Amino acid sequence: MSKPIDQEVILQAILESSSQIKELTVQVSKLSSRIDDVSNRLDGVSNRLDGVSNRLDQLEIKVDGNHKETMDRLDAVENRLNDAIHDVDVKFTILHGELFNVKADVVKLQQAE
């Protein structure tokens, strides 16, 4: 038959279990504290990321505005250059025609001599 378990052994087992539970409770408490610290740090990082995100949004708006302004200015410059090129082309055509007439007059004078 089985031997009856000694009360002293049972008490010893209860004390050891109690001691282990206390140690585990301390470890859980420390881990909980560390988790709270990490959570606080994550909240700080999240807040910083929100700030960075807001700054990036503002920067995007500013860049878009600058881009539009730059494109408008480039369009204006392109239009002015097209007008200037057209003016030069007209002047060149006129000068070319005048040069052609002068050459024709020179040839006529040379033939007349």
C-alpha positions in Angstrom: 0.0 0.0 0.0 1.1 3.6 -0.4 2.7 5.4 2.4 0.9 8.3 3.9 2.5 11.6 2.9 4.1 13.3 5.8 2.5 16.7 6.7 6.0 18.2 7.0 6.7 17.3 3.3 3.4 18.8 2.3 4.2 22.0 4.2 7.7 22.1 2.7 6.2 21.7 -0.8 3.6 24.5 -0.1 6.4 26.8 1.2 8.5 26.1 -1.9 5.6 26.7 -4.2 4.7 29.9 -2.3 8.3 31.1 -2.7 8.3 30.3 -6.4 5.0 32.2 -6.8 6.5 35.2 -5.0 9.6 35.1 -7.3 7.3 34.8 -10.4 5.2 37.7 -9.1 8.3 39.9 -8.8 9.4 38.9 -12.3 6.0 39.6 -13.7 6.0 43.0 -11.9 9.4 43.8 -13.4 8.3 42.7 -16.8 5.1 44.8 -16.5 7.2 47.8 -15.6 9.5 47.3 -18.5 6.5 46.9 -20.8 5.1 50.2 -19.5 8.5 51.8 -20.2 8.5 50.4 -23.7 4.9 51.5 -24.2 5.8 55.1 -23.1 8.8 55.1 -25.4 6.6 53.9 -28.3 4.1 56.6 -27.6 6.9 59.1 -27.7 8.1 57.7 -31.0 4.6 57.7 -32.3 4.2 61.4 -31.4 7.5 62.2 -33.1 6.4 60.3 -36.2 3.2 62.2 -36.2 5.2 65.5 -36.1 7.4 64.3 -38.9 4.4 63.3 -41.0 2.8 66.7 -40.5 6.1 68.4 -41.5 6.3 66.2 -44.6 2.7 67.0 -45.5 3.5 70.7 -45.2 6.7 70.2 -47.2 4.8 68.4 -49.9 2.3 71.3 -50.1 5.2 73.8 -50.3 7.0 71.7 -53.0 3.8 71.4 -55.0 3.3 75.2 -54.8 6.9 75.9 -55.8 6.7 73.4 -58.6 3.6 75.1 -60.0 5.2 78.5 -59.7 8.4 77.3 -61.4 6.4 75.7 -64.2 4.4 78.9 -64.7 7.6 80.9 -64.8 9.2 78.5 -67.3 6.1 78.7 -69.5 6.3 82.5 -69.4 10.1 82.4 -70.3 9.3 79.9 -73.0 6.6 82.2 -74.5 9.0 85.2 -74.3 11.7 83.2 -76.0 9.3 82.0 -78.7 8.3 85.6 -79.3 12.0 86.7 -79.4 12.9 83.9 -81.8 10.0 84.8 -84.0 11.1 88.4 -84.1 14.7 87.4 -84.9 13.4 85.1 -87.6 11.3 87.9 -89.2 14.3 90.3 -89.1 16.6 87.7 -90.6 14.1 87.0 -93.4 13.9 90.8 -94.1 17.7 91.2 -94.0 18.1 88.1 -96.2 15.7 89.7 -98.7 17.5 93.0 -98.6 20.8 91.3 -99.0 19.4 89.5 -102.0 18.2 92.8 -103.5 21.6 94.4 -102.8 23.4 91.5 -104.6 21.0 91.8 -107.5 21.8 95.6 -107.7 25.5 94.9 -107.6 25.2 92.3 -110.3 23.2 94.8 -112.4 25.9 97.5 -111.9 28.6 95.2 -112.8 26.8 94.2 -116.0 26.2 97.8 -116.8 29.9 98.7 -116.7 
